[in-house]
Structures are given as C-alpha cells and as structure tokens.
Amino acid sequence: MAKDFTFYGKTWEQVQKLSTDEFMKLIPSRSRRSMKRGFTEAQKTFLKNLARGQATLETHCRDIVITPAFVGKIIKVHNGKEFQPVTIEKDMLGHRLGEFAITTKKVEHSAPGIGATRSSSALSVR
C-alpha cells in the first residue's frame, strides 16, 4: 500500500490550493523569512519562466525556496561548474534548490606527488 503524501498535516490537493502566504505559514522559519523578504530580480525572472511552462529551465538561483508550483518540473541548477538536472518532487517542498545540486565531490588522490616524504611514497596506491 502506497503511503499518502502529507505536508505538515495537509494532503497534496490541499497544498496545491494554498496561497503563497498560507504556504509560508507551513514551512520552517528560515525558509519563511526568506520568502517574506521578497524575491530578487533573478528569482522573479525564474518564476515568470516557470509559470510560462518552459520544458527545462536553467538557473543560478540556488537559494530559492521550492513551492508547490515547482513540483513535477525538471530544473537545471548550477553547481559552480555545470548545470545539474533536478527533478522536483513533493518531498522537496520548503527546501532550497541548491540542496539538491551538490557542489563538491569526493577527493581522490592518485599517487604521492613530487616532494612527498619517503613514508608517504611507500603507501599502497589503489
């Protein structure tokens, strides 16, 4: 049996019908304060393009809060080097876009470099 989606006690249909002010009351305080201050010009442009229904959107706005209008869309979020596609799901509501486009990757060293000590050069390299 599939688990029904609820967001702070509201069903998905109820969440979709909420206005922006009502949605703000449900999300955590950090996100609520960010939305209360208003959107930047870049965020406003992004929201206009989202409302137009463009197929894929690319954005540098990693700090925008995910609202019900985002759900089901594929948004390419810049991670500092390239745009990573992020499929927005219901569980992501109230989070920020940047949380889902990781900016760092695991550091993997190949071999000891020039000037390495004798003990570090004796270590096995995989």
Order of alpha helices (4+ residues) and beta strands (2+ residues): beta-beta-alpha-alpha-alpha-alpha-beta-beta-beta-alpha
